[in-house]
Amino acid sequence: MINKIVMSMAGLRLFSGSLEIVAALIMLRLNQVDKALLVNSGLAIVGPLTLLATTTIGLVGLADKLSFTKMLWVGVGVTFIFIGILKK
């Protein structure tokens, strides 16, 4: 039997990957750089949101196994990832 948390994390990743594939097909169908760039820009929010959601689900699943200090370090790490992604 597959763990519910693992199934949720994998499901989110499958959904995100499916959106990426659909976006690529839309870009090919539109066949215009400006419209493809708009589609690509719309995807810019999907990646970070998927990362945040899957990380949150994973942390909830580990909450009873990790100490508060370790959870804090994981939170700091995720924060640094988002700072790195969003800073220009």
Biopython code that builds the backbone (N, CA, C, O; Angstrom):
import numpy as np
from Bio.PDB.StructureBuilder import StructureBuilder

atoms = [
    (1, "MET", "N", (0.850, -1.183, 0.000)),
    (1, "MET", "CA", (0.000, 0.000, 0.000)),
    (1, "MET", "C", (0.894, 1.245, 0.000)),
    (1, "MET", "O", (1.879, 1.309, 0.736)),
    (2, "ILE", "N", (0.548, 2.218, -0.820)),
    (2, "ILE", "CA", (1.332, 3.446, -0.935)),
    (2, "ILE", "C", (0.891, 4.432, 0.144)),
    (2, "ILE", "O", (-0.299, 4.616, 0.398)),
    (3, "ASN", "N", (1.871, 5.052, 0.761)),
    (3, "ASN", "CA", (1.623, 6.053, 1.787)),
    (3, "ASN", "C", (0.809, 7.208, 1.199)),
    (3, "ASN", "O", (1.088, 7.655, 0.087)),
    (4, "LYS", "N", (-0.188, 7.691, 1.933)),
    (4, "LYS", "CA", (-1.058, 8.781, 1.456)),
    (4, "LYS", "C", (-0.275, 10.063, 1.196)),
    (4, "LYS", "O", (-0.563, 10.790, 0.246)),
    (5, "ILE", "N", (0.697, 10.332, 2.028)),
    (5, "ILE", "CA", (1.485, 11.554, 1.870)),
    (5, "ILE", "C", (2.347, 11.463, 0.618)),
    (5, "ILE", "O", (2.439, 12.418, -0.153)),
    (6, "VAL", "N", (2.973, 10.314, 0.421)),
    (6, "VAL", "CA", (3.777, 10.111, -0.787)),
    (6, "VAL", "C", (2.883, 10.201, -2.019)),
    (6, "VAL", "O", (3.272, 10.801, -3.022)),
    (7, "MET", "N", (1.699, 9.615, -1.957)),
    (7, "MET", "CA", (0.756, 9.669, -3.079)),
    (7, "MET", "C", (0.355, 11.109, -3.379)),
    (7, "MET", "O", (0.250, 11.492, -4.544)),
    (8, "SER", "N", (0.132, 11.902, -2.348)),
    (8, "SER", "CA", (-0.231, 13.309, -2.543)),
    (8, "SER", "C", (0.911, 14.092, -3.189)),
    (8, "SER", "O", (0.699, 14.881, -4.110)),
    (9, "MET", "N", (2.126, 13.858, -2.689)),
    (9, "MET", "CA", (3.288, 14.557, -3.251)),
    (9, "MET", "C", (3.492, 14.164, -4.717)),
    (9, "MET", "O", (3.725, 15.023, -5.568)),
    (10, "ALA", "N", (3.406, 12.882, -5.002)),
    (10, "ALA", "CA", (3.578, 12.409, -6.380)),
    (10, "ALA", "C", (2.459, 12.925, -7.277)),
    (10, "ALA", "O", (2.696, 13.282, -8.432)),
    (11, "GLY", "N", (1.249, 12.964, -6.749)),
    (11, "GLY", "CA", (0.117, 13.482, -7.527)),
    (11, "GLY", "C", (0.308, 14.936, -7.915)),
    (11, "GLY", "O", (0.026, 15.326, -9.048)),
    (12, "LEU", "N", (0.788, 15.737, -6.972)),
    (12, "LEU", "CA", (1.055, 17.145, -7.290)),
    (12, "LEU", "C", (2.130, 17.281, -8.364)),
    (12, "LEU", "O", (2.018, 18.112, -9.265)),
    (13, "ARG", "N", (3.165, 16.463, -8.260)),
    (13, "ARG", "CA", (4.242, 16.506, -9.259)),
    (13, "ARG", "C", (3.743, 16.045, -10.623)),
    (13, "ARG", "O", (4.122, 16.622, -11.642)),
    (14, "LEU", "N", (2.900, 15.016, -10.660)),
    (14, "LEU", "CA", (2.321, 14.567, -11.930)),
    (14, "LEU", "C", (1.445, 15.651, -12.549)),
    (14, "LEU", "O", (1.479, 15.879, -13.758)),
    (15, "PHE", "N", (0.667, 16.309, -11.707)),
    (15, "PHE", "CA", (-0.184, 17.403, -12.184)),
    (15, "PHE", "C", (0.667, 18.535, -12.743)),
    (15, "PHE", "O", (0.373, 19.064, -13.815)),
    (16, "SER", "N", (1.711, 18.904, -12.027)),
    (16, "SER", "CA", (2.599, 19.970, -12.469)),
    (16, "SER", "C", (3.283, 19.606, -13.786)),
    (16, "SER", "O", (3.376, 20.428, -14.697)),
    (17, "GLY", "N", (3.757, 18.371, -13.873)),
    (17, "GLY", "CA", (4.396, 17.916, -15.104)),
    (17, "GLY", "C", (3.430, 17.896, -16.275)),
    (17, "GLY", "O", (3.801, 18.228, -17.401)),
    (18, "SER", "N", (2.196, 17.507, -16.010)),
    (18, "SER", "CA", (1.173, 17.507, -17.061)),
    (18, "SER", "C", (0.905, 18.918, -17.559)),
    (18, "SER", "O", (0.740, 19.138, -18.759)),
    (19, "LEU", "N", (0.863, 19.872, -16.640)),
    (19, "LEU", "CA", (0.682, 21.270, -17.045)),
    (19, "LEU", "C", (1.824, 21.739, -17.935)),
    (19, "LEU", "O", (1.604, 22.469, -18.901)),
    (20, "GLU", "N", (3.039, 21.323, -17.611)),
    (20, "GLU", "CA", (4.202, 21.694, -18.416)),
    (20, "GLU", "C", (4.077, 21.140, -19.832)),
    (20, "GLU", "O", (4.351, 21.841, -20.806)),
    (21, "ILE", "N", (3.665, 19.890, -19.939)),
    (21, "ILE", "CA", (3.512, 19.269, -21.257)),
    (21, "ILE", "C", (2.405, 19.946, -22.051)),
    (21, "ILE", "O", (2.575, 20.225, -23.238)),
    (22, "VAL", "N", (1.278, 20.211, -21.411)),
    (22, "VAL", "CA", (0.177, 20.900, -22.083)),
    (22, "VAL", "C", (0.616, 22.288, -22.541)),
    (22, "VAL", "O", (0.282, 22.712, -23.647)),
    (23, "ALA", "N", (1.357, 22.988, -21.703)),
    (23, "ALA", "CA", (1.843, 24.319, -22.076)),
    (23, "ALA", "C", (2.761, 24.239, -23.297)),
    (23, "ALA", "O", (2.690, 25.084, -24.190)),
    (24, "ALA", "N", (3.618, 23.225, -23.332)),
    (24, "ALA", "CA", (4.505, 23.063, -24.494)),
    (24, "ALA", "C", (3.696, 22.803, -25.763)),
    (24, "ALA", "O", (4.011, 23.340, -26.825)),
    (25, "LEU", "N", (2.664, 21.988, -25.652)),
    (25, "LEU", "CA", (1.815, 21.721, -26.815)),
    (25, "LEU", "C", (1.067, 22.982, -27.262)),
    (25, "LEU", "O", (0.897, 23.219, -28.458)),
    (26, "ILE", "N", (0.628, 23.775, -26.303)),
    (26, "ILE", "CA", (-0.046, 25.038, -26.637)),
    (26, "ILE", "C", (0.917, 25.971, -27.361)),
    (26, "ILE", "O", (0.556, 26.610, -28.349)),
    (27, "MET", "N", (2.154, 26.041, -26.852)),
    (27, "MET", "CA", (3.157, 26.884, -27.516)),
    (27, "MET", "C", (3.363, 26.452, -28.963)),
    (27, "MET", "O", (3.429, 27.290, -29.862)),
    (28, "LEU", "N", (3.463, 25.148, -29.187)),
    (28, "LEU", "CA", (3.640, 24.639, -30.546)),
    (28, "LEU", "C", (2.427, 24.971, -31.421)),
    (28, "LEU", "O", (2.568, 25.327, -32.591)),
    (29, "ARG", "N", (1.256, 24.848, -30.841)),
    (29, "ARG", "CA", (0.014, 25.137, -31.590)),
    (29, "ARG", "C", (-0.075, 26.612, -31.947)),
    (29, "ARG", "O", (-0.464, 26.952, -33.064)),
    (30, "LEU", "N", (0.280, 27.496, -31.016)),
    (30, "LEU", "CA", (0.206, 28.940, -31.268)),
    (30, "LEU", "C", (1.241, 29.381, -32.296)),
    (30, "LEU", "O", (0.968, 30.242, -33.133)),
    (31, "ASN", "N", (2.432, 28.786, -32.227)),
    (31, "ASN", "CA", (3.489, 29.043, -33.201)),
    (31, "ASN", "C", (3.861, 30.521, -33.342)),
    (31, "ASN", "O", (4.223, 30.975, -34.427)),
    (32, "GLN", "N", (3.767, 31.266, -32.237)),
    (32, "GLN", "CA", (4.160, 32.675, -32.218)),
    (32, "GLN", "C", (4.966, 32.920, -30.943)),
    (32, "GLN", "O", (4.573, 32.511, -29.851)),
    (33, "VAL", "N", (6.094, 33.592, -31.109)),
    (33, "VAL", "CA", (6.993, 33.800, -29.982)),
    (33, "VAL", "C", (6.323, 34.578, -28.864)),
    (33, "VAL", "O", (6.455, 34.213, -27.696)),
    (34, "ASP", "N", (5.605, 35.646, -29.198)),
    (34, "ASP", "CA", (4.997, 36.476, -28.153)),
    (34, "ASP", "C", (3.950, 35.706, -27.351)),
    (34, "ASP", "O", (3.879, 35.840, -26.129)),
    (35, "LYS", "N", (3.143, 34.907, -28.032)),
    (35, "LYS", "CA", (2.126, 34.124, -27.323)),
    (35, "LYS", "C", (2.763, 32.976, -26.530)),
    (35, "LYS", "O", (2.308, 32.647, -25.435)),
    (36, "ALA", "N", (3.805, 32.378, -27.081)),
    (36, "ALA", "CA", (4.513, 31.313, -26.353)),
    (36, "ALA", "C", (5.148, 31.868, -25.085)),
    (36, "ALA", "O", (5.177, 31.202, -24.050)),
    (37, "LEU", "N", (5.653, 33.083, -25.173)),
    (37, "LEU", "CA", (6.236, 33.725, -23.996)),
    (37, "LEU", "C", (5.179, 33.980, -22.926)),
    (37, "LEU", "O", (5.461, 33.852, -21.735)),
    (38, "LEU", "N", (3.981, 34.335, -23.336)),
    (38, "LEU", "CA", (2.885, 34.517, -22.374)),
    (38, "LEU", "C", (2.531, 33.203, -21.673)),
    (38, "LEU", "O", (2.321, 33.163, -20.460)),
    (39, "VAL", "N", (2.472, 32.138, -22.462)),
    (39, "VAL", "CA", (2.187, 30.822, -21.864)),
    (39, "VAL", "C", (3.293, 30.452, -20.883)),
    (39, "VAL", "O", (3.021, 29.979, -19.779)),
    (40, "ASN", "N", (4.526, 30.667, -21.285)),
    (40, "ASN", "CA", (5.666, 30.364, -20.421)),
    (40, "ASN", "C", (5.632, 31.192, -19.140)),
    (40, "ASN", "O", (5.952, 30.691, -18.063)),
    (41, "SER", "N", (5.247, 32.447, -19.261)),
    (41, "SER", "CA", (5.162, 33.314, -18.085)),
    (41, "SER", "C", (4.102, 32.811, -17.104)),
    (41, "SER", "O", (4.272, 32.899, -15.888)),
    (42, "GLY", "N", (3.020, 32.289, -17.645)),
    (42, "GLY", "CA", (1.984, 31.722, -16.785)),
    (42, "GLY", "C", (2.488, 30.527, -15.988)),
    (42, "GLY", "O", (2.031, 30.273, -14.874)),
    (43, "LEU", "N", (3.431, 29.797, -16.569)),
    (43, "LEU", "CA", (4.000, 28.637, -15.877)),
    (43, "LEU", "C", (4.974, 29.029, -14.773)),
    (43, "LEU", "O", (5.293, 28.217, -13.904)),
    (44, "ALA", "N", (5.440, 30.254, -14.806)),
    (44, "ALA", "CA", (6.449, 30.686, -13.836)),
    (44, "ALA", "C", (5.960, 30.557, -12.400)),
    (44, "ALA", "O", (6.770, 30.408, -11.484)),
    (45, "ILE", "N", (4.675, 30.611, -12.194)),
    (45, "ILE", "CA", (4.149, 30.500, -10.830)),
    (45, "ILE", "C", (3.910, 29.043, -10.430)),
    (45, "ILE", "O", (3.868, 28.727, -9.241)),
    (46, "VAL", "N", (3.754, 28.157, -11.412)),
    (46, "VAL", "CA", (3.441, 26.758, -11.116)),
    (46, "VAL", "C", (4.590, 26.053, -10.393)),
    (46, "VAL", "O", (4.363, 25.332, -9.421)),
    (47, "GLY", "N", (5.813, 26.258, -10.862)),
    (47, "GLY", "CA", (6.969, 25.582, -10.266)),
    (47, "GLY", "C", (7.152, 25.879, -8.788)),
    (47, "GLY", "O", (7.205, 24.956, -7.975)),
    (48, "PRO", "N", (7.249, 27.164, -8.423)),
    (48, "PRO", "CA", (7.410, 27.477, -6.995)),
    (48, "PRO", "C", (6.229, 27.031, -6.134)),
    (48, "PRO", "O", (6.420, 26.596, -4.999)),
    (49, "LEU", "N", (5.022, 27.136, -6.661)),
    (49, "LEU", "CA", (3.858, 26.696, -5.879)),
    (49, "LEU", "C", (3.875, 25.181, -5.672)),
    (49, "LEU", "O", (3.519, 24.690, -4.601)),
    (50, "THR", "N", (4.288, 24.453, -6.698)),
    (50, "THR", "CA", (4.392, 23.000, -6.564)),
    (50, "THR", "C", (5.461, 22.635, -5.545)),
    (50, "THR", "O", (5.262, 21.749, -4.714)),
    (51, "LEU", "N", (6.596, 23.323, -5.615)),
    (51, "LEU", "CA", (7.663, 23.085, -4.636)),
    (51, "LEU", "C", (7.161, 23.343, -3.218)),
    (51, "LEU", "O", (7.391, 22.536, -2.318)),
    (52, "LEU", "N", (6.487, 24.450, -3.025)),
    (52, "LEU", "CA", (5.975, 24.798, -1.699)),
    (52, "LEU", "C", (4.952, 23.776, -1.212)),
    (52, "LEU", "O", (4.994, 23.340, -0.062)),
    (53, "ALA", "N", (4.035, 23.399, -2.097)),
    (53, "ALA", "CA", (2.979, 22.456, -1.703)),
    (53, "ALA", "C", (3.546, 21.076, -1.371)),
    (53, "ALA", "O", (3.191, 20.491, -0.348)),
    (54, "THR", "N", (4.426, 20.554, -2.230)),
    (54, "THR", "CA", (4.977, 19.218, -1.963)),
    (54, "THR", "C", (5.870, 19.217, -0.725)),
    (54, "THR", "O", (5.874, 18.252, 0.038)),
    (55, "THR", "N", (6.623, 20.292, -0.526)),
    (55, "THR", "CA", (7.460, 20.389, 0.671)),
    (55, "THR", "C", (6.602, 20.454, 1.926)),
    (55, "THR", "O", (6.911, 19.812, 2.929)),
    (56, "THR", "N", (5.532, 21.226, 1.868)),
    (56, "THR", "CA", (4.628, 21.338, 3.015)),
    (56, "THR", "C", (4.007, 19.992, 3.352)),
    (56, "THR", "O", (3.955, 19.601, 4.519)),
    (57, "ILE", "N", (3.539, 19.286, 2.338)),
    (57, "ILE", "CA", (2.939, 17.967, 2.571)),
    (57, "ILE", "C", (3.974, 17.020, 3.175)),
    (57, "ILE", "O", (3.674, 16.282, 4.114)),
    (58, "GLY", "N", (5.192, 17.045, 2.635)),
    (58, "GLY", "CA", (6.255, 16.187, 3.171)),
    (58, "GLY", "C", (6.597, 16.517, 4.609)),
    (58, "GLY", "O", (6.806, 15.622, 5.428)),
    (59, "LEU", "N", (6.652, 17.805, 4.915)),
    (59, "LEU", "CA", (6.964, 18.211, 6.293)),
    (59, "LEU", "C", (5.860, 17.816, 7.259)),
    (59, "LEU", "O", (6.132, 17.419, 8.392)),
    (60, "VAL", "N", (4.631, 17.922, 6.818)),
    (60, "VAL", "CA", (3.516, 17.488, 7.668)),
    (60, "VAL", "C", (3.635, 15.992, 7.946)),
    (60, "VAL", "O", (3.365, 15.530, 9.054)),
    (61, "GLY", "N", (4.043, 15.246, 6.923)),
    (61, "GLY", "CA", (4.217, 13.802, 7.093)),
    (61, "GLY", "C", (5.360, 13.446, 8.024)),
    (61, "GLY", "O", (5.329, 12.406, 8.682)),
    (62, "LEU", "N", (6.370, 14.303, 8.084)),
    (62, "LEU", "CA", (7.521, 14.044, 8.950)),
    (62, "LEU", "C", (7.422, 14.731, 10.306)),
    (62, "LEU", "O", (8.289, 14.532, 11.156)),
    (63, "ALA", "N", (6.411, 15.515, 10.520)),
    (63, "ALA", "CA", (6.311, 16.346, 11.728)),
    (63, "ALA", "C", (6.474, 15.538, 13.013)),
    (63, "ALA", "O", (7.087, 16.015, 13.968)),
    (64, "ASP", "N", (5.941, 14.345, 13.045)),
    (64, "ASP", "CA", (6.041, 13.557, 14.275)),
    (64, "ASP", "C", (7.392, 12.855, 14.418)),
    (64, "ASP", "O", (7.703, 12.323, 15.484)),
    (65, "LYS", "N", (8.202, 12.850, 13.344)),
    (65, "LYS", "CA", (9.488, 12.152, 13.374)),
    (65, "LYS", "C", (10.676, 13.095, 13.527)),
    (65, "LYS", "O", (11.776, 12.651, 13.858)),
    (66, "LEU", "N", (10.472, 14.375, 13.292)),
    (66, "LEU", "CA", (11.567, 15.343, 13.367)),
    (66, "LEU", "C", (11.426, 16.221, 14.600)),
    (66, "LEU", "O", (10.319, 16.526, 15.044)),
    (67, "SER", "N", (12.556, 16.615, 15.135)),
    (67, "SER", "CA", (12.530, 17.545, 16.261)),
    (67, "SER", "C", (12.197, 18.943, 15.743)),
    (67, "SER", "O", (12.287, 19.220, 14.547)),
    (68, "PHE", "N", (11.817, 19.802, 16.661)),
    (68, "PHE", "CA", (11.494, 21.182, 16.280)),
    (68, "PHE", "C", (12.685, 21.855, 15.614)),
    (68, "PHE", "O", (12.512, 22.586, 14.638)),
    (69, "THR", "N", (13.880, 21.622, 16.120)),
    (69, "THR", "CA", (15.089, 22.245, 15.570)),
    (69, "THR", "C", (15.312, 21.815, 14.119)),
    (69, "THR", "O", (15.629, 22.646, 13.268)),
    (70, "LYS", "N", (15.147, 20.520, 13.835)),
    (70, "LYS", "CA", (15.327, 20.038, 12.472)),
    (70, "LYS", "C", (14.255, 20.610, 11.544)),
    (70, "LYS", "O", (14.544, 20.960, 10.400)),
    (71, "MET", "N", (13.031, 20.702, 12.032)),
    (71, "MET", "CA", (11.952, 21.304, 11.229)),
    (71, "MET", "C", (12.278, 22.760, 10.920)),
    (71, "MET", "O", (12.028, 23.244, 9.816)),
    (72, "LEU", "N", (12.836, 23.448, 11.905)),
    (72, "LEU", "CA", (13.221, 24.846, 11.711)),
    (72, "LEU", "C", (14.292, 24.960, 10.633)),
    (72, "LEU", "O", (14.220, 25.848, 9.784)),
    (73, "TRP", "N", (15.280, 24.072, 10.657)),
    (73, "TRP", "CA", (16.336, 24.100, 9.637)),
    (73, "TRP", "C", (15.768, 23.828, 8.239)),
    (73, "TRP", "O", (16.175, 24.461, 7.265)),
    (74, "VAL", "N", (14.841, 22.896, 8.149)),
    (74, "VAL", "CA", (14.204, 22.624, 6.857)),
    (74, "VAL", "C", (13.449, 23.863, 6.381)),
    (74, "VAL", "O", (13.518, 24.219, 5.205)),
    (75, "GLY", "N", (12.737, 24.512, 7.283)),
    (75, "GLY", "CA", (12.019, 25.744, 6.940)),
    (75, "GLY", "C", (12.957, 26.844, 6.468)),
    (75, "GLY", "O", (12.653, 27.561, 5.515)),
    (76, "VAL", "N", (14.101, 26.978, 7.139)),
    (76, "VAL", "CA", (15.105, 27.973, 6.727)),
    (76, "VAL", "C", (15.618, 27.636, 5.329)),
    (76, "VAL", "O", (15.794, 28.529, 4.500)),
    (77, "GLY", "N", (15.857, 26.359, 5.068)),
    (77, "GLY", "CA", (16.335, 25.938, 3.752)),
    (77, "GLY", "C", (15.335, 26.247, 2.648)),
    (77, "GLY", "O", (15.712, 26.743, 1.586)),
    (78, "VAL", "N", (14.074, 25.959, 2.894)),
    (78, "VAL", "CA", (13.032, 26.253, 1.906)),
    (78, "VAL", "C", (12.926, 27.761, 1.689)),
    (78, "VAL", "O", (12.738, 28.220, 0.562)),
    (79, "THR", "N", (13.045, 28.525, 2.767)),
    (79, "THR", "CA", (13.019, 29.989, 2.647)),
    (79, "THR", "C", (14.160, 30.478, 1.764)),
    (79, "THR", "O", (13.965, 31.343, 0.910)),
    (80, "PHE", "N", (15.347, 29.925, 1.970)),
    (80, "PHE", "CA", (16.496, 30.314, 1.137)),
    (80, "PHE", "C", (16.279, 29.948, -0.336)),
    (80, "PHE", "O", (16.670, 30.700, -1.229)),
    (81, "ILE", "N", (15.656, 28.796, -0.586)),
    (81, "ILE", "CA", (15.355, 28.411, -1.963)),
    (81, "ILE", "C", (14.438, 29.452, -2.605)),
    (81, "ILE", "O", (14.669, 29.866, -3.741)),
    (82, "PHE", "N", (13.408, 29.871, -1.886)),
    (82, "PHE", "CA", (12.484, 30.859, -2.452)),
    (82, "PHE", "C", (13.137, 32.219, -2.622)),
    (82, "PHE", "O", (12.853, 32.924, -3.590)),
    (83, "ILE", "N", (14.001, 32.594, -1.702)),
    (83, "ILE", "CA", (14.735, 33.861, -1.865)),
    (83, "ILE", "C", (15.597, 33.788, -3.117)),
    (83, "ILE", "O", (15.660, 34.743, -3.891)),
    (84, "GLY", "N", (16.257, 32.657, -3.314)),
    (84, "GLY", "CA", (17.091, 32.479, -4.501)),
    (84, "GLY", "C", (16.302, 32.498, -5.801)),
    (84, "GLY", "O", (16.777, 33.009, -6.815)),
    (85, "ILE", "N", (15.092, 31.937, -5.769)),
    (85, "ILE", "CA", (14.248, 31.891, -6.959)),
    (85, "ILE", "C", (13.664, 33.262, -7.266)),
    (85, "ILE", "O", (13.621, 33.680, -8.423)),
    (86, "LEU", "N", (13.220, 33.953, -6.240)),
    (86, "LEU", "CA", (12.457, 35.184, -6.458)),
    (86, "LEU", "C", (13.307, 36.449, -6.507)),
    (86, "LEU", "O", (12.843, 37.468, -7.017)),
    (87, "LYS", "N", (14.524, 36.417, -5.999)),
    (87, "LYS", "CA", (15.385, 37.607, -6.025)),
    (87, "LYS", "C", (15.944, 37.802, -7.425)),
    (87, "LYS", "O", (16.279, 36.844, -8.122)),
    (88, "LYS", "N", (16.035, 39.064, -7.816)),
    (88, "LYS", "CA", (16.611, 39.373, -9.136)),
    (88, "LYS", "C", (17.858, 40.158, -8.977)),
    (88, "LYS", "O", (18.493, 40.516, -9.970)),
]
sb = StructureBuilder()
sb.init_structure("model")
sb.init_model(0)
sb.init_chain("A")
sb.init_seg("    ")
for serial, (resi, resn, name, xyz) in enumerate(atoms, 1):
    if name == "N":
        sb.init_residue(resn, " ", resi, " ")
    sb.init_atom(name, np.array(xyz, "f"), 0.0, 1.0, " ", f" {name:<3s}", serial, name[0])
structure = sb.get_structure()
